Amino acid sequence: MGTMKAIWWTGPDKLELLNDVPVPEVQPGTVKIKIAYAALCATDMHMVSMGVMNARLTEGGRPMGHEGSGEIIEMGPGTERSGLKVGDKVVMFPGASCGYCENCKRGLHQYCMNAGRSSTFAQYSVLAPSGVYKIPDSADLMKYAIVEPTVCTIRAMDLSPIRHGQSVLVSGVGAIGSILLDMVIHSGAARITVSDPVPQKRENALAMGAQFVIDPLNEDLVARGKEITDGRGYDHIFEVSGVPAAAPPCLSLLAQCGTVTYFAVFPPTYEMPLNLHDLYMKEGRIQTVFTSPHITNRAIDLIPRMQTDKIIGKVYDLADGMEAIEMFHKSIYPKILLKCN
């Protein structure tokens, strides 16, 4: 069987790099993937620190990571009709849907009641083919490691479609905010504004194509946003930081008939104050975002057009995973990757 390196959730608010995790064995109906790159996500960190996504620590610990790319090295019995084969370069959707539960039958595969979970902070992972997607043979596995968060950002754009010339504010351009900003830049939006307290991230946003940046710690976000939009506010606002203090100002900056999309996963205990009369008078709309596996192939096709050189900020070896996590919490870079093999 052998052992491998992997990052696990091992205790209250504790992630740990383990060097002797048993390599998972391929089972009937699954494929084994040699992980090339895994991407760090705030959701992984907040599962451990806040219990977001209703995450719970299981006895003996829990493998972590849900964004990544790799190569199929073994096919289990019953996977012959999947169209996959040994040697395929692939990416993984976090949950491999069963296809037969009530949610799957309703087309809500992202809410599958029997989903098998990937774990990408490791050298190897085993998953059912329904959660494994082939990418081009020539694909750079480092770039395609961000397919899964790209799926989420495309989902946001589908749920809150931007019409050409509409004004957009993106609040927070960290790991996934930078990917969402790339989507907004592709969309035909106008007066594209980024709010972020980290100077390096504001500079990167301008390099990506944002027209305006705001430092919310040293500027009046609402006053500056109104100035940029000639007093109207923004047609679309995407809150991607997940910081509770950043949530209410979005409503104050909403234009008439505009949409605020709360993209980030906020702390489970956070309750946002909301004046429904003000929202009514604007005919405003509040939207949240989860994901959908049906978008995965669209995300794969979009990767070559994305500014991955500006989105991927730093790459660490899996052996240096704890240093990577420490750097993630310093919030300097956009997307941080782990090189797993």
N, C-alpha and C positions, 0 to 999 in steps of 0.2 A: 504493500500500500504506500509506504513512504510518508514523509512529513513535509510541511511547507510553512512558509511565513504567512501570517495573516493578522489583520488588526481586528480585535474583538471588543465588544462591550462586555467588560468583566465585572463591573461593580457600580455602585451608585456614582453617577457622574464620572465614570472612569473608562477610557479607552486604553487598550494595551496592545503592543506589538508582541505576538507570540511566535516563537520559532519552531514549534514542534506540533503544529496542528495536523491531524491526519489528512492526507490528500483525499478529497471525496471520490468515491467510486461511482462510475457510471451505472445507472440503474435502467431497467426496462422503461422505455418511453422518455429517456433523457439523453443529452449529449454532454460531453466533457469539454470545457473550454480552457485553454491556457491563456490567462489574462495578460494582455500586453500593457495596457494603461487603464488606470481608474482615476476618476475625477472626484475631488472633494466637494461636498455639497453641504450647505448650512443645515439642510434637513437632517443629515446624518448626525451632525453635532447636536442639534436641538432635540433629536430623539433621545439622546443620552442625558442632556441637561434639563430638558423640560417635559419630555414625554409626548412631544408632538406626534401626530399621526397615530395616536393611541398606542405608541410603542411601549413595550414592557420588557424588562430584563428577565430572561428565562434562566432557569437553574443550569449552572455550568457555563453561563455566558452565551453571547450571541454574536455570530459573524456580522460584519458591517460592510457597507458600500453598495451602491445601486447604479452607478454610472460607470461604463467601461467598454473596452473593446478587446478583442483577442482572436484566437484561432481555434477551430475545432480540432481536437486531437483524438477523439474517440466517440463512436456512435453506439448507443445502447439498442438492444432489440426493440423493434416496434417503431423505429424512427425512419425506416427506409423511405416512406412516402412523403417525408418532410421537404424533400428537395435540397436538403443540406448534405454535406459530405465532409469527410476528414480533409483538412487543409483549407477549408473556407475561412476567410476573414469575416468576422461577425461583430455585431454589437448586441447588447441585451436590453430588453425592457424589464423593469424591476420585478414585475409579476407575470409569471407564465399562466395564462388563464386556462381554466378547465374546459370551457366551451359548452357545458351542460347545466350549470347552476342557473337560477332564476335571473341573476344579473347578466350573465353571459347571453342568455336567450333574449334579453331585452336590448342587446347590443352594447351593454355597459361592461365591457371586459375589464376595464380599469378597476371595477368594483367586484371582481370575481371573488366568490365566497371560499374558493378552494385554491387560491393562487399559490403557486410555488415561487419562492423568493430567490433572486440572485444575490450573490455576495461577492463584490468585486475588489474589496481591499484584501486581496489574496492572490496567490500564484495560480490557483486553479478554481474553477467553479463548475457546478453541474446544474443544468436547467432543462426543462421541457422545451421542445422545439417551438412551441407557440410563443415563447418569449425570446427567441433567437432570430436575428435578422442578418442575412448575408449582405455584405458590402462589396464594392468592386475589388477585384484581385489586386489592383494597383493602389488601393487605398493606403494612405498614411494612417496607421493605427493610432497615432498620437492625436491627430486632428479629429478622428471619428469617435474618440472617447467622450466627446461632448454631445453625441447624438441625443441621449436621453433628456438632458436639460433643454436642448433645442426643441424636442417634442413639446415640452411644457410651454415654451415661449410661443410656438406656433399655435398651440391650443388657445393661449391668451389672445392672439391676434384673430383667431377664428371667432372667439366669443365677443370680442370688442373690436370689430373691423374698423380700421382707420380709412376715411375717405381722403382722397388727394386734397392737400391744402389745409387739412385740419391740424390744429395745434396740439402738441403732445408734451407732457412732462413725465420724465422717468425719475422716480425717487429711489436712489440707491443703485449704483452700478458696480456691485461686487461680482461674485462668481457667476450668478445667473443674470444679474441686471445688465451686465455687458452684452450677454447674448440677446436679451430682449431689446436692448438699444440697437443692436445690429438689425433686428427684425423691423424696428420702427424706421430706421434709416432706409430700409428697402421699401417701405410702405407708401411713400409719397407724402409723408407728414411734413408740416411746416412749423416754424418756430420751435424746433426740437430743443427741449431744455432738460438738463440733468441737474439734480440736486444730490450732492454727496459731500460729507465733511472731510474726505481724504483728498489732499491736493493731487496726488499721483493719479487717482481715479478720475478726477475732473479733467486733468490734462489728457488722459487716455480717451475720455469721452469726446473731447474736442478733436483729437486725432482721428477718431472713428467717424466723425461727421456731425456731432451735436453742434447746434448753433449758439447755445447759451449754456452757461454753468452757474450754479448757485451754491455757495457754502452756507448750509443751514445753521451752522453754529455761530457764524459771524455776520450773517445777513438776515434780514427779515424775509423769510421765504415767501410769505403771502404778498407782501408789498412788492418784492422784486418780480414775482411771477405775474402780478397784475400789470406792472410796468411793461414787461416783455410782451404781454398780450393786449396792450392798449386798454386795460381795465376789464376785459371780457372774462378772463380766466381761460382754462384749457379745455378743449373738447374731449381729450382723453388724458387721464392721469393713471399711471401705473405705479403702485407702491410696491417696491421690490426689496426694501431693506428689512422688513419685519420688525422694525423698531417701533414700539408703541407710540412714542412721542411723534413719530412721523406720520401716523395715521390720520389724526383729526385735521391737520392743515390741508390735506388733499381735498376735503369737502369744501373748505373755504376758497379753494382755487378753482373749483369746478364751474365751467361755463354753463349757460342755459342749454338744456338738452344734452349735456355732456355725460360721460361715463367715468367713474372711478373704479379701476380694477385693482383689488387688493390681491396681488399675486403671491406675496410672501406668505409663509406659514408663521402666523403669530403665536405667541405663547398661549396655551390652552386656557389660562385664567384671565387673559386680557379681555376686557369689555369696553368697546369704544363708545364714547358719548355721541349721540346722533340726534339732531334736531330735524324731525321729519317734515315740519312745516317749511323750513328752509329748502330741504331737498325737493319738496312738492312744488315750491314756487319756481324752482329751476327746471322742473320735470327731469330731475337728475336720476341717474341709474348707478347702482352699486353692483359690481360683478366680482366673483371670486373664480379661481382657476385650480384645477387639479391636473389631469393628464388624460391621454387616450392613446392606446397602442396603435390605433388605426392611422395615426399621424406619422409613425416611425419611418416609413419609406419616404415620405415627403421630406422629413428631416435629413435622411441619408442623402437625398438628391440635392439638398440645399447646402450641405457642408462645403463643397468646392467654391461656393459664392460668398461664404462668410469670412469675416476678418479674424480668422483663427489666430493669426500672429499677434493680434492685440487682445484677444479674449483669453488665450492661454498665457498666464503670467510666469509660471515657474514649474519645473518638473523635478521631483525628488524620487530617489530610489525607494522602493517599498521598505527596505531596511532602515531608511531614515524617515519612516512614516510619522513618528511622533514629533519630529522636528517640523515636518510639513504641517501637521495639525496645529502646532504652536504658531507657525507663521500664518496659518489660516485665521486664527483668532486675532492676529495683529491687524488684519484687514488692510493690507498694503496692496496685494495683487488681486487681479480679477479671478481667473480660474486657476487653481493649483491641481496638478496631476501627480499621480504616483506611477512610476515605471515598475511594473510588477515582475517582469521576467527579463 
